[in-house]
Amino acid sequence: MTIDEDAHFPEYRAPSGCVGGLALPSTGLVGITAGLAQLSRNGAPLWVLLGLPVFLVLLFLLMRIGAGRLATLTGPDGITAKRPFGARRTAWRDIQAIEIHSDPSAVVDSSVIAEYVVLYDRDGRRVLLPHLNSRTVATLREDVAKLRALWERLRGADWVASPGVAEKITATRRRTDRQRGVVVGVVVCSGVVMVGLVLFLVLVLTGALDDAGENALGLTVLGFAVVGVAAGAVLGRRLARRGALPAPARPRGRGRHE
């Protein structure tokens, strides 16, 4: 296997300013100072007053160093996922798939990374690729497409998919789609029920239901609940089906990632 001289091997690291900024120290400085002042008033020994700041500084430095080591590196030999302590390299030939996965909780929590990238090795284990996600890479899908093309070119003409890995990847996709559908269903159901509750309270406060019997009130509340559950179930199932992806390539002499 020959490597083109103009081959580009991308690296994905923490964006500048994300690691080592002053936001965290500045935010915690006020609280630390107040805590030390309180300890001093309570007669804390000198070693506590001096040791606590030193410990916090060392802890912050370790966090900076650990976060700074996180990276995804590519090279002629494969893809390396660097962690705070150690690294894991997967040879191009051992990679079975490079997938974009979505976090179902991102539907209700905007602070969660919506999409991230993993690779599957020859044993079917998932390897998270640090800083290759929708938060740090604006053109995530384009970058992953180029990474797949690089993998297909460097894995060798005689590359064969490992038996059983395709089934594991498909099962993971289906499980993720079901989880996302459940989350969306719960959100839609809760929204419909809340809207129904507000409308019900408006009708009660305006006296529109004064002539209605107790059974009618109960049926109204039950109706909103049923509509919410039905809407959540329908939208959740539709989203799960829409998110389904085609199965990866089966073992063969030479294949391309689908």
Secondary structure, DSSP 8 states (H G I E B T S, - for coil): ----TT----EEE--BTTBS-SHHHHHHHHHHHHHHHHHHHTT--HHHHHHHHHHHHHHHHHHHHHHHH-EEEEETTEEEEE-SS-EEEEEGGG--EEEEEE-GGGGT-TTS-SEEEEEE-TTS-EEEEEEEETTT-TTHHHHHHHHHHHHHHHS-TT----TTHHHHHHHHHHHHHHHHHHHHHHHHHHHHHHHHHHHHHHHHHTTTTTTS-HHHHHHHHHHHHHHHHHHHHHHHHHHHHHH-------S-SS----
